């Protein structure tokens, strides 16, 4: 379904899905930014990681010599920290740029 500020209705790659998630977080960044403070930040990150674990597990292929749960945790944690970094003061980068940076840094994807 087409959305007001972005349209990913015809895109289905993992990279597109990650970018789409970032667009939604960017749209709500004023509210989300406050969630990163104090105890709320840890709760928000826990729920974000639970959601991301499902998304990543559906899409990533991990090399045979790396335990799947380890690589999945590393990728999910890295992306969650990317979101935290981005929304806590670097939101001038576009969702596409952040997706590109993340994929360059995480070679398992």
BELUR-V858947 format. One line per field, one symbol per residue. psi: psi as a letter, one per 30 degrees, with the letter a starting at -180 (. if undefined). Layout:
psi: ???
//
This chain:
psi: kklefljgfgkgleeeeeeeeeeeeeegeeeeefffkbeeeeeeeeeeeeeeeeeeeffkkkkfgkkeeeeeeeeeeeeeeeeeeefggggfkleeeeeeeeeefjff.
//
